Amino acid sequence: MGELALSSASLGVSRWAKGDKPDLSQLLLTPANARRLAERLSAMRGAVMKVGQLMSMDSASQGVLPAEFSALLAGLRNSAHTMPAAQLTAVLRREYGARWQSRFHSLDLVPIAAASIGQVHRAHTHDGQTLALKIQYPGVSDSIDSDMANLAMLARLPGLVPARMDMAPLLARVREQLKHEADYRAEARATTLYRTRLGADPDLWVPAVVPEHCTPHIVATEFAPGVPVDQWAAEHAPQAQRDRVAAALVRLAVREFFEMGLVQTDPNFGNYLFDAGTGKVALLDFGAAEKVLPARARQLTELSRAMRDGDATRLATAASRAGFISPEDPASQSDAVVQMLLAAGEPLRHAGPYDFGKSDLFGRLFTQGRAQFFGDGFARTPPPDLLFLQRKFVGTFLLCVRLRAKVDLALAFSPHL
């Protein structure tokens, strides 16, 4: 943070000397500072890097952040500073014992993916099975509290959040979520539960957990071949195939909320791998899986119906019951929330496939949301669980934009509305 401040101060003096009057948020998010911050996030791992990944995904399609910042943060989605080989082998020895090498026919010491809490290695068993071992970085769980303190300090930077906003409840919820994600035994259980509730699907599958190779700090699953769906789409995938994959992921999000009662709330593009050999998408990473209580599901059902019908009165009532607005909010703020929800329901009201590739909906929503966020009277966030659940739909629809897909959302939602 000191480097960012010094760099910003130097640039500010230079621009003031030229008669320019930049605001502090402009100075903080310069290309040079973006590079410094992205490198810091990558090295810090844990909670701080996780937020960098969230910012990257949510801004990837609509320029929510400056272009240089977004591009640099995008690298955090599937890569990070990795463990040196000596540290990795020490972790394997601690988890599997001194004879850990005899457990596998081979294990690649170079990771195939590295993220905020752990890195993934391919291993081959003696009976011919190929595994993905997600190995947690040493000390990640112990660093969460200090990481969250860093995030709280970052949130106080002028121009990043409204001065009156109380971020404490949201940061507390993020802290709780990260501690849950660091519990790899819980993640293994959530993966198995999600795989069971998903059942047989023509387009999607969840790699099975392999319990005999799991430990408190290693999750072992079947190996999933393929590439992240956004990377696949960028390589000139046919429109019909992109539409089919996007429709399957929208259908999945709807089922999670209204049927499965279990939502994978981290729709990082790297968590969806497209396998050209089978045409199916592997679903990964269930550390952030959240159960949906029946009462919350009913509230979201009514909210979705009002969005589909374009009924502002019903939408205001449903938004109030869910917690998106409250009686203490200024009338202008409540009205702005209802208008945003009405706008977000546009794909639900569209007859036939909605063309996400040509739509400017997310740009409009971002512009409207930014004005609302920094407007007068904005001093609280919605209930934290809603933000995590909402993130799944936002991430899924952003993925549809990235795939330039045409999806019939009314058809996907109709069985549940």
TIDONU-587430 format. One record per residue (C-alpha): z, y, x; residue in three letters. Coordinates in steps of 0.05 Angstrom, whole numbers, padded with zeros to 5 digits, always signed. Last residue first. Example, Ala and Ser with C-alpha at 12.3 -4.5 7.8 and 13.67 -1.06 7.14 Angstrom:
+00143-00021+00273ser;+00156-00090+00246ala;
This chain:
-00240-00393-00828leu;-00232-00457-00787his;-00298-00494-00799pro;-00335-00426-00799ser;-00315-00404-00729phe;-00372-00437-00690ala;-00423-00422-00744leu;-00403-00348-00747ala;-00407-00347-00671leu;-00481-00368-00669asp;-00494-00363-00595val;-00551-00332-00554lys;-00535-00334-00480ala;-00545-00285-00423arg;-00501-00333-00383leu;-00460-00274-00357arg;-00454-00247-00428val;-00432-00315-00454cys;-00381-00316-00397leu;-00356-00248-00421leu;-00348-00280-00490phe;-00306-00336-00460thr;-00264-00288-00419gly;-00249-00244-00480val;-00232-00305-00522phe;-00186-00334-00469lys;-00155-00267-00453arg;-00133-00260-00525gln;-00086-00318-00514leu;-00054-00286-00453phe;-00050-00218-00487leu;-00021-00249-00549leu;+00034-00283-00509asp;+00051-00216-00479pro;+00065-00183-00547pro;+00020-00121-00551pro;+00028-00069-00496thr;+00070-00007-00503arg;+00068+00068-00490ala;+00001+00093-00516phe;+00021+00159-00551gly;-00033+00204-00522asp;-00095+00171-00495gly;-00101+00131-00431phe;-00107+00063-00465phe;-00146+00091-00525gln;-00199+00124-00482ala;-00203+00060-00439arg;-00208+00017-00501gly;-00266+00056-00530gln;-00305+00055-00465thr;-00289-00019-00456phe;-00308-00036-00527leu;-00374+00000-00520arg;-00390-00035-00455gly;-00370-00101-00486phe;-00416-00090-00545leu;-00478-00071-00505asp;-00514-00133-00528ser;-00578-00158-00495lys;-00550-00218-00459gly;-00499-00233-00514phe;-00555-00246-00564asp;-00518-00267-00627tyr;-00547-00330-00659pro;-00553-00327-00735gly;-00530-00272-00782ala;-00482-00226-00744his;-00414-00215-00776arg;-00377-00257-00725leu;-00415-00223-00668pro;-00392-00154-00693glu;-00318-00174-00699gly;-00301-00136-00634ala;-00322-00071-00669ala;-00273-00083-00725leu;-00219-00100-00675leu;-00233-00035-00637met;-00231+00005-00702gln;-00164-00027-00721val;-00135-00010-00653val;-00159+00062-00659ala;-00127+00068-00727asp;-00061+00045-00699ser;-00065+00095-00643gln;-00083+00153-00689ser;-00026+00134-00735ala;+00024+00139-00678pro;+00056+00072-00663asp;+00127+00060-00687glu;+00104+00019-00748pro;+00072-00031-00700ser;+00002-00050-00678ile;-00025-00112-00643phe;+00037-00149-00665gly;+00007-00206-00705ala;+00035-00180-00771arg;+00010-00110-00755ser;-00059-00134-00736ala;-00063-00174-00801ala;-00044-00114-00843thr;-00092-00068-00807ala;-00147-00121-00813leu;-00136-00128-00888arg;-00147-00053-00896thr;-00206-00051-00847ala;-00245-00107-00881asp;-00305-00122-00836gly;-00309-00192-00866asp;-00311-00227-00799arg;-00256-00183-00771met;-00213-00195-00833ala;-00224-00270-00826arg;-00207-00268-00752ser;-00141-00232-00765leu;-00124-00281-00820glu;-00136-00340-00773thr;-00099-00305-00717leu;-00037-00298-00760gln;-00041-00371-00782arg;-00047-00393-00709ala;+00014-00351-00691arg;+00055-00385-00745ala;+00030-00454-00723pro;+00053-00442-00651leu;-00003-00441-00599val;+00014-00480-00536lys;-00007-00448-00471glu;-00044-00479-00413ala;-00040-00436-00350ala;-00031-00494-00301gly;-00090-00528-00335phe;-00142-00520-00280asp;-00210-00551-00294leu;-00260-00564-00349leu;-00322-00603-00328ala;-00387-00581-00361val;-00439-00633-00380lys;-00514-00636-00366gly;-00504-00704-00334thr;-00540-00695-00267gly;-00540-00619-00270ala;-00464-00619-00270asp;-00438-00551-00293phe;-00367-00534-00269leu;-00322-00490-00312tyr;-00258-00468-00278asn;-00297-00425-00229gly;-00314-00377-00286phe;-00240-00361-00292asn;-00222-00374-00365pro;-00147-00374-00350asp;-00113-00384-00418thr;-00125-00458-00426gln;-00104-00460-00499val;-00067-00516-00536leu;-00060-00519-00611gly;-00118-00568-00613met;-00145-00545-00680glu;-00144-00470-00690phe;-00134-00440-00622phe;-00163-00493-00576glu;-00218-00510-00626arg;-00243-00439-00626val;-00243-00436-00550ala;-00280-00502-00546leu;-00333-00480-00596arg;-00345-00419-00553val;-00350-00464-00491leu;-00400-00510-00526ala;-00441-00451-00551ala;-00445-00424-00480ala;-00469-00491-00453val;-00522-00499-00507arg;-00547-00427-00500asp;-00552-00434-00424arg;-00592-00499-00433gln;-00639-00467-00483ala;-00649-00407-00439gln;-00669-00449-00378pro;-00626-00441-00316ala;-00654-00388-00268his;-00605-00397-00211glu;-00558-00344-00239ala;-00538-00392-00295ala;-00514-00444-00244trp;-00472-00391-00208gln;-00442-00370-00275asp;-00429-00442-00293val;-00389-00457-00230pro;-00423-00514-00192val;-00422-00589-00203gly;-00385-00653-00186pro;-00316-00666-00216ala;-00271-00710-00174phe;-00220-00749-00215glu;-00152-00717-00211thr;-00095-00709-00162ala;-00044-00652-00170val;-00004-00639-00107ile;+00061-00599-00100his;+00111-00640-00142pro;+00071-00702-00125thr;+00008-00735-00154cys;-00030-00792-00119his;-00004-00848-00164glu;-00014-00804-00225pro;-00090-00799-00223val;-00103-00744-00274val;-00167-00751-00313ala;-00224-00701-00304pro;-00233-00661-00369val;-00300-00666-00404trp;-00349-00622-00442leu;-00419-00627-00472asp;-00420-00688-00518pro;-00345-00686-00530asp;-00297-00745-00534ala;-00225-00724-00542gly;-00203-00652-00531leu;-00132-00669-00552arg;-00126-00725-00501thr;-00156-00684-00444arg;-00109-00627-00461tyr;-00048-00672-00460leu;-00069-00703-00393thr;-00081-00635-00362thr;-00015-00609-00390ala;+00023-00667-00359arg;-00010-00655-00291ala;+00005-00581-00297glu;+00078-00594-00312ala;+00084-00637-00249arg;+00048-00581-00211tyr;+00102-00529-00228asp;+00071-00468-00193ala;+00034-00451-00257glu;+00100-00447-00295his;+00128-00399-00243lys;+00065-00359-00251leu;+00072-00356-00327gln;+00145-00333-00323glu;+00126-00277-00274arg;+00068-00257-00319val;+00116-00253-00378arg;+00164-00210-00339ala;+00106-00165-00318leu;+00087-00158-00392leu;+00158-00141-00414pro;+00168-00091-00355ala;+00102-00052-00363met;+00134+00004-00404asp;+00079+00054-00414met;+00096+00128-00411arg;+00055+00143-00349ala;-00007+00108-00376pro;-00032+00055-00328val;-00076+00060-00265leu;-00081+00135-00260gly;-00020+00147-00217pro;+00004+00085-00179leu;+00063+00056-00217arg;+00027-00009-00231ala;+00021-00022-00157leu;+00097-00019-00149met;+00106-00069-00206ala;+00054-00113-00173leu;+00092-00112-00108asn;+00157-00130-00144ala;+00118-00187-00177met;+00099-00213-00108asp;+00172-00211-00086ser;+00191-00253-00146asp;+00133-00301-00138ile;+00145-00314-00064ser;+00189-00376-00072asp;+00136-00412-00114ser;+00083-00397-00062val;+00125-00421-00004gly;+00076-00474+00021pro;+00008-00468-00011tyr;-00002-00519-00066gln;-00051-00576-00057ile;-00102-00592-00111lys;-00129-00660-00092leu;-00197-00676-00122ala;-00210-00751-00120leu;-00268-00798-00107thr;-00254-00871-00123gln;-00281-00926-00077gly;-00222-00974-00077asp;-00197-00948-00010his;-00191-00878-00039thr;-00237-00820-00022his;-00210-00749-00018ala;-00240-00681-00034arg;-00194-00621-00022his;-00173-00564-00067val;-00131-00503-00049gln;-00068-00476-00080gly;-00033-00418-00114ile;-00084-00361-00113ser;-00149-00398-00101ala;-00184-00442-00051ala;-00242-00488-00064ala;-00278-00544-00027ile;-00224-00546+00025pro;-00239-00568+00097val;-00192-00626+00115leu;-00236-00675+00079asp;-00196-00738+00064leu;-00219-00808+00080ser;-00202-00880+00062his;-00138-00853+00033phe;-00064-00874+00032arg;-00066-00895+00105ser;-00070-00821+00125gln;-00003-00806+00091trp;+00034-00851+00140arg;+00088-00799+00155ala;+00103-00788+00081gly;+00061-00768+00021tyr;+00088-00698+00004glu;+00118-00676+00071arg;+00062-00709+00111arg;+00009-00677+00067leu;+00043-00609+00076val;+00045-00617+00151ala;-00028-00638+00150thr;-00046-00574+00114leu;-00005-00531+00163gln;-00040-00562+00222ala;-00109-00555+00190ala;-00098-00480+00177pro;-00085-00464+00104met;-00139-00424+00069thr;-00148-00349+00060his;-00179-00345-00009ala;-00240-00368-00047ser;-00263-00383-00118asn;-00246-00322-00159arg;-00226-00279-00100leu;-00298-00264-00081gly;-00305-00225-00146ala;-00252-00177-00119leu;-00303-00150-00069leu;-00357-00141-00121ala;-00310-00109-00171ser;-00282-00059-00120phe;-00352-00039-00096glu;-00377-00030-00167ala;-00318+00013-00190pro;-00277-00025-00242leu;-00294-00039-00315val;-00367-00045-00294gly;-00387-00087-00354gln;-00401-00158-00331ser;-00351-00174-00276ala;-00294-00130-00299ser;-00253-00182-00334asp;-00266-00234-00280met;-00248-00189-00222ser;-00186-00160-00253met;-00160-00230-00268leu;-00175-00252-00197gln;-00138-00192-00168gly;-00080-00208-00214val;-00078-00278-00185lys;-00079-00249-00115met;-00015-00211-00128val;+00019-00271-00161ala;+00007-00321-00106gly;-00043-00308-00050arg;-00024-00253-00002met;-00085-00260+00043ala;-00136-00253-00012ser;-00098-00196-00044leu;-00095-00159+00022arg;-00170-00169+00035glu;-00186-00144-00035ala;-00140-00083-00025leu;-00172-00064+00041arg;-00242-00072+00015arg;-00227-00031-00047ala;-00195+00022-00003asn;-00259+00029+00037ala;-00302+00029-00027pro;-00258+00084-00058thr;-00209+00063-00112leu;-00148+00103-00089leu;-00184+00169-00085leu;-00214+00164-00155gln;-00145+00145-00183ser;-00115+00206-00149leu;-00160+00257-00183asp;-00214+00292-00144pro;-00216+00368-00137lys;-00277+00388-00096asp;-00278+00455-00059gly;-00303+00424+00006lys;-00234+00429+00037ala;-00207+00392-00024trp;-00255+00335-00008arg;-00231+00327+00063ser;-00158+00332+00044val;-00168+00279-00010gly;-00203+00232+00039leu;-00144+00235+00087ser;-00094+00226+00031ala;-00132+00166+00002ser;-00134+00132+00070ser;-00060+00143+00081leu;-00043+00118+00011ala;-00086+00056+00017leu;-00057+00039+00085glu;+00014+00047+00059gly;+00000+00000+00000met;
